[in-house]
């Protein structure tokens, strides 16, 4: 192993490698995967001078700690957290130089769920179908980080970061998700469609990279027959038999047999990735563009 | 044919049968290959084809409504042969559903030429059609927490082969040693929509 690598000192609750994902293989049953909060991942890459497709770490609530073997520039963004190098506080949301052998500790999220850690040169694990992302549904890509694991880093490009610090949206106190109804809203009673877009939901603790699960009024079906499996998209709001809507996130299955009542606007999904369990959700119906 | 908008950049095109879905899928692939359809994903399923990543879905919906979909082209590709031991733990249950002996389940199943209607559930998992409707079987009342890789299984009108160990509720009738999915191989998936498949019985050890 060359010096361009880091070792994992504290893997945290669930830390994965993520990039832009592997779209284009849905017809083979391959989820797209990729960073859930895409703008945050793009920003930390920009802060260290990486191209947008460079692979970063995505943490979940508890942060992580790593020890680079050579001096690297890192940036931490997404969920705000305390960041230290060898125990000394350093900036969040800005490029930070981490000397070879120093301990970079990404603390637990102060708010939000997922912090992103970019390393100059990017994480250089072997790509699978064109992406280095960990896909938790189908097990493609590198496994989630474990204590003691060593991950390779790529060579830094000569790009210079064009930003030193950048504003990032605060994790949502209330998650407002704009949805276009359909394709299967007619499988629900009119009362259920009304409840979906007017009543209060909240983020369930059972949420993960596959879907944002909700708690709230169960949605009653008008058609109770079985829906033949059909292709589903990122942001689809699928309603399983318990009636509680699930918003499909990056590791979602590519086909499904439960009706999709609506689809969340792509621009609203990064906020969904940062909503902690218990966050109130409102689904607001908008028209198709 | 009905084209339902899905969010702002996708369409779910619904037809009346699996055969129509096959024809539509072939036609959409043809249009993408000739450059008249620009789309990120074309995902066939039981009665639908999903077009995801369209710049102007409403325009594509109009074009589809005004155009003819020719019948599906003949299945020209080679047949993939999967050696199978008909030794699954649900063989007797399937035999009971079919009203035949376990031996006959193997004979009937191995006599059919299947084709991959669509993929899903897991990378490389194909939903194979070909069995006549009288051989439909329900899923198991209680799904297994772990179905081994290579398990050949039935549910509803479909046959499937588990590409890797996973939970599953299908009725297991046999086992194959063929690797269905290997991301280091090109193509990674042995089965993709349209692939013809035959199960070739081999002696159980």
Interface residues (C-beta under 8 A of the other chain):
Chain A: X23 X24 X25 X26 X27 X28 X29 X30 X128 X129 X138 X139 X140 X180 X182 X183 X228 X229 X230 X231 X232 X233 X235 X236 X253 X254 X255 X256 X260 X263 X264 X265 X266 X288 X289
Chain B: X4 X5 X6 X7 X8 X9 X10 X12 X40 X41 X42 X43 X44 X45 X46 X47 X48 X49 X50 X52 X53 X57 X58 X118 X119 X120 X121 X122 X123 X124 X125 X127 X164 X183 X188 X189 X192 X193
